[in-house]
Amino acid sequence: MEKNICSFREMIKEKRMIDSMLALLQWDLETQTPRGGYKLLSEMIGELSLKSYNLTTSEKFLKIIQKLKKGEDKLDEVIKKEIELLEEEISKIKVIPPEEYKAYSELTAKAQGIWEIAREKNDFESFAPVLEQIFNYNKKLIEYRGEKGDVYSTILNDYEKGMDAKKLDVFFKELKKEIVPLLKEIKEKDRNFSDKLNFKVGKIEQKKFSKEILKYIGFDLDRGVLSESAHPFTLTVDKNDVRLTTRYFEELPFSSIYSTIHEGGHGIYEQNIADDIKDTLLADGASMGIHESQSRFYENVIGRSREFWYGILNKSKSKYGMLENLTLDEIYKGVNEVSPSLIRVEADELTYSLHIMIRYEIEKGVLSGEYLIKDLPKIWNEKMKEYLGVIPKNDSEGILQDVHWSCGLIGYFPSYALGNVYSIQILRAMKKEINIEGALERGELKEIKRWLEEKIHRYGKLKTPKELMVSITGEELNPDYYIEYLKEKYRKIYD
């Protein structure tokens, strides 16, 4: 058994090395690769992805897993969980022909460059053929698995175990029923809080402040880095090498503040994974929904609170001089203004999930055959008008605004909405144990970080989302708390 465990650990190490190399290539692709280098880098990603595929599905690996399972009672919980996750992964990919696995990896690497150029040039037609290939591949990869039922529900379950389209339909229907009337009430108030926040701050000043913000909330810049990209993201090579990106608009300085805090939430989660699982397959978030709960918790629950700005105001004023003329109340209301917007990542808390609903409905429609790729700009604009009352002037601020589909992340968007729900349920549990408001006012965010590390971060994938939520809150995912939170918060802000 000891020999088999050693062999298993060696193969896991090899797999993690390949995955880390893939992560570095992905980082390079999205931050600094010149356009002339997209093709070669895409091919490199394809080759390494095939190497990972061959290792994971190899006869040698499968035999070691079977040998370990025979002595399962002698294995610790970490190896048991790794084997469980591996068997799930192997069952999904071994049915895919190797050449198609490689081709899809190359396609999604290449697609990101095509998307970026298309967005810059407002040219959906140049991106449409690649997007169609990506959706078709997703359907085909699920068909290879031979799973019965709705294709989209199978994809959703891959990101969030136990989730399907029926459950999301119920959640979004309830959210729409409660939020749309409240949004209408707020719009009738016709109050503009954010104008005072739209002053100009140079990119260099924003970069410096973004790093200070990261340190302030608890991200360790000795084990991480902040760079710039067309769409903010977090990428982990290892818990001691966590890479974040943000983006800067000189006329909208608060945009970089909140995208930085959001990605910082992801990064803190990765850095806090326990050392005893850091070299295992469990060194990752419990699910994409749980991961998004941490980024949304830091961005909204912490970053948009009055207490957070009370604690950081002097530091902020020294960086953004224009804040000297604003009161704490003006800043708080400004960063929480409800204003239906075109861009998801700039959306306020109340309307944010409506953006997710639009993407969710489009993904379902394309996968079911109801929508054609060529019609998506028109469908997008119609849904934006219906749910948010705004219409994009062009595809760059409409259908082309997100990078996710070009990465092959079909079915990922609902993770953001689930993350919102998880974050508020987690907030309720945290409030019973620590004085969050007091910690924020004193600028002592370590107490909050320690609580999250103890209850969530350190476990990585060792616990499922359901197990985490039950252990923290005493119940499974409950959307009611999120809806009540939104109603209470925004009714108070808008009197």
VENJOJO-V419106 format. One record per residue. NEAR is the number of other C-alpha atoms within 12 Angstrom. Layout:
near = (NEAR | NEAR)
//
This chain:
near = (19 | 14 | 12 | 26 | 28 | 16 | 21 | 33 | 26 | 20 | 30 | 31 | 21 | 25 | 30 | 30 | 24 | 28 | 29 | 26 | 27 | 32 | 27 | 28 | 32 | 38 | 33 | 29 | 35 | 40 | 30 | 21 | 23 | 16 | 22 | 14 | 19 | 31 | 23 | 19 | 34 | 35 | 26 | 30 | 36 | 32 | 29 | 33 | 38 | 32 | 27 | 34 | 34 | 28 | 30 | 37 | 30 | 21 | 15 | 18 | 30 | 26 | 20 | 30 | 36 | 22 | 22 | 29 | 25 | 15 | 18 | 21 | 12 | 17 | 21 | 17 | 20 | 28 | 32 | 29 | 28 | 33 | 34 | 25 | 27 | 31 | 23 | 19 | 22 | 26 | 22 | 26 | 32 | 29 | 22 | 28 | 20 | 25 | 20 | 24 | 31 | 28 | 27 | 35 | 36 | 36 | 38 | 40 | 45 | 38 | 39 | 42 | 37 | 36 | 41 | 35 | 26 | 30 | 30 | 20 | 18 | 24 | 24 | 32 | 25 | 24 | 35 | 28 | 22 | 31 | 39 | 32 | 28 | 35 | 38 | 26 | 29 | 37 | 30 | 25 | 30 | 31 | 22 | 21 | 24 | 18 | 20 | 12 | 16 | 20 | 34 | 38 | 33 | 31 | 37 | 34 | 29 | 29 | 32 | 35 | 26 | 22 | 30 | 27 | 29 | 19 | 21 | 32 | 19 | 17 | 30 | 31 | 21 | 22 | 36 | 29 | 17 | 27 | 33 | 28 | 20 | 26 | 33 | 23 | 19 | 26 | 21 | 14 | 19 | 14 | 19 | 22 | 24 | 24 | 20 | 26 | 31 | 22 | 21 | 23 | 27 | 20 | 24 | 20 | 23 | 32 | 31 | 24 | 31 | 40 | 32 | 26 | 40 | 38 | 28 | 33 | 42 | 33 | 39 | 31 | 27 | 17 | 23 | 31 | 33 | 39 | 32 | 30 | 29 | 28 | 33 | 35 | 37 | 41 | 40 | 37 | 32 | 34 | 37 | 27 | 28 | 37 | 40 | 41 | 39 | 37 | 33 | 32 | 25 | 22 | 18 | 26 | 37 | 41 | 34 | 41 | 42 | 41 | 43 | 49 | 45 | 43 | 47 | 50 | 48 | 46 | 46 | 50 | 51 | 46 | 41 | 38 | 37 | 29 | 19 | 19 | 31 | 31 | 29 | 36 | 36 | 37 | 35 | 40 | 43 | 37 | 40 | 37 | 40 | 47 | 42 | 41 | 42 | 47 | 42 | 43 | 44 | 45 | 40 | 38 | 42 | 41 | 41 | 33 | 32 | 30 | 27 | 37 | 35 | 29 | 28 | 33 | 31 | 20 | 20 | 30 | 21 | 16 | 25 | 33 | 20 | 20 | 30 | 19 | 16 | 25 | 21 | 26 | 25 | 24 | 34 | 30 | 31 | 30 | 38 | 38 | 37 | 36 | 34 | 32 | 27 | 35 | 31 | 35 | 36 | 36 | 27 | 33 | 42 | 42 | 44 | 39 | 41 | 41 | 42 | 39 | 38 | 35 | 39 | 34 | 32 | 36 | 42 | 33 | 24 | 30 | 31 | 20 | 18 | 15 | 21 | 24 | 30 | 20 | 22 | 31 | 33 | 23 | 28 | 40 | 30 | 21 | 28 | 34 | 22 | 19 | 33 | 37 | 22 | 22 | 25 | 27 | 18 | 23 | 32 | 28 | 29 | 34 | 44 | 40 | 34 | 34 | 36 | 29 | 36 | 39 | 35 | 34 | 31 | 40 | 42 | 36 | 39 | 47 | 39 | 37 | 42 | 43 | 43 | 44 | 39 | 43 | 42 | 37 | 36 | 41 | 34 | 27 | 26 | 27 | 20 | 14 | 17 | 22 | 21 | 30 | 26 | 21 | 26 | 31 | 23 | 20 | 28 | 26 | 32 | 22 | 23 | 34 | 35 | 23 | 26 | 39 | 25 | 21 | 30 | 43 | 40 | 32 | 37 | 40 | 38 | 35 | 32 | 30 | 38 | 27 | 23 | 33 | 30 | 21 | 19 | 29 | 28 | 16 | 20 | 22 | 34 | 26 | 30 | 22 | 26 | 35 | 34 | 23 | 27 | 34 | 27 | 18 | 27 | 29 | 23 | 14 | 26 | 25 | 13)
//
